[in-house]
Amino acid sequence: MVGSFDVLADNLSINGATESFPADFDVSAVIKEPVPPVVGDNGIVNGDDQISAAKEKRQIVLGRNIHTMCLEVTEPDIDDEVTGDREASMASVLAKYRRALTERTKHHLGYPYNLDFEYGALSQLQHFSINNLGDPFIESNYGVHSRQFEVGVLDWFARLWELEKNEYWGYITNCGTEGNLHGVLVGREVFPDGILYASRESHYSIFKAARMYRMECVKIETLCSGEIDCDDFKAKLLCHQDKPAIINVNIGTTVKGAVDDLDLVIKTLEDTGFSHDRFYIHCDGALFGLMMPFVKRAPKVSFKKPIGSVSVSGHKFVGCPMPCGVQITRLEYVNALSRNVEYLASRDATIMGSRNGHAPIFLWYTLNRKGYRGFQKEVQKCLRNAHYFKDRLLDAGIGAMLNELSSTVVFERPHDEEFIRRWQLACQGNIAHVVVMPNITIEKLDDFLNELLQKRVTWFEDGSYQPYCIASDVGEKNCLCALHK
Ligand SMILES: Cc1ncc(COP(=O)(O)O)c(C=O)c1O
């Protein structure tokens, strides 16, 4: 009954029907469709069939509201305030949710989020609606803001990427995607007729930006590592020499953690006749933007080079309870993009209007606590653990790849979707990955691997399954399928 406490307390609505709230309630649950083994008429496993059938099963259904679980919002009963039942039932829902989050946090490996943080000191601020709407550098009329923290964080990043205080502009975004949307927008404002170039392994937000801004976009091939293929880049630049170039350079691709060679990208542009006033480079450092500066031998991201903007996600390597990010660009570019907004008494140069004022304080807090040295130590630990994990996978006969500058370990996709969900692995085609962040310890990697090895015995014991071939994703030398081992 809508409005009754019972519904809110222990029932979930499933497409109209209600269902009992399970004890191990998983709020992130999705439809579970096990992939059956594919055995040919002759009883022999056909690798291609296996792959295409699995792909078919993995397809995402568009245009359907996949609405497996929801916590219904119900109208309070007349006597709710007297009985206090509603408060109690909501408290029980939240307690269950908290337990589910604790469990899900323990079994998380696939997304590049550092879940290890302690922000108890900031809980006193949750009573405030902190909003940094407008430009970080201009005081607006809304006084409940955290611009002083925001600018402190921006200064820190500008120093990291070597841009003087009086030469940069930036803001704390809602996520890495917003940084990319802003970076590409600045590029397009600088070169309204520019063509956007991005490797095919760039994050989807780059291609979304191209669609949103109706820009011509040229996809560049990648090497096996996932890095941009500068031979193909050169060939494509030569076909469009009459138009300026706006380039997305990946400081860590989403799936393989590949770092594009920024210096080679710049050289390719110069070699094909693009002078510095005819190109704009946005560096998408969502993933490794904060790790690269601490990796020896890594190509340096610096505004001393002819780049236009850099963005990074704040909730990834740094670790933050809410999505956020940082975008830094050159002040000279942003002046052309911004407009005055009278009712704010500020200037508008951001993608969003209202902006999360809590996020800068969380970032400020962690940067202060850890500092450059703290991050350096964590980066080294992540890279060490990633190497350990990749070596253990290979020793166990599982095809795997780890790019030199990366903590993203790519390996054969597990055959069981339930197992993938349990460990929250991100998968693409026949590969899965684990992104080793500071909270991913050797013990956690060992637990995962031991469970994976046990599962593999059951998947492969009767011969219905075979390890996927991942040669086309990671190269023959990293593939340990029946053909390549
Ligand atoms: C390379 C890259 N760019 C951009 C993004 C988007 O970042 P966010 O999820 O913070 O929007 C991601 C996300 O994983 C990414 O891997």
The ligand as a MOL file (V3000), in Angstrom:
LIG
                    3D

  0  0  0     0  0            999 V3000
M  V30 BEGIN CTAB
M  V30 COUNTS 16 16 0 0 0
M  V30 BEGIN ATOM
M  V30 1 C 40.6350 8.3050 -20.1550 0
M  V30 2 C 39.3910 8.7630 -19.4770 0
M  V30 3 N 38.9190 9.9760 -19.7300 0
M  V30 4 C 37.8010 10.4390 -19.1630 0
M  V30 5 C 37.1060 9.6680 -18.2620 0
M  V30 6 C 35.8510 10.1990 -17.6540 0
M  V30 7 O 36.0460 10.4660 -16.3110 0
M  V30 8 P 34.8210 10.6090 -15.3200 0
M  V30 9 O 34.3210 9.2260 -15.0700 0
M  V30 10 O 35.4590 11.2320 -14.1200 0
M  V30 11 O 33.8150 11.4590 -15.9720 0
M  V30 12 C 37.5580 8.3810 -17.9580 0
M  V30 13 C 36.8300 7.5380 -17.0210 0
M  V30 14 O 37.2220 6.4790 -16.6530 0
M  V30 15 C 38.7420 7.9170 -18.5830 0
M  V30 16 O 39.2030 6.7010 -18.3460 0
M  V30 END ATOM
M  V30 BEGIN BOND
M  V30 1 1 1 2
M  V30 2 1 2 3
M  V30 3 2 2 15
M  V30 4 2 3 4
M  V30 5 1 4 5
M  V30 6 1 5 6
M  V30 7 2 5 12
M  V30 8 1 6 7
M  V30 9 1 7 8
M  V30 10 2 8 9
M  V30 11 1 8 10
M  V30 12 1 8 11
M  V30 13 1 12 13
M  V30 14 1 12 15
M  V30 15 2 13 14
M  V30 16 1 15 16
M  V30 END BOND
M  V30 END CTAB
M  END
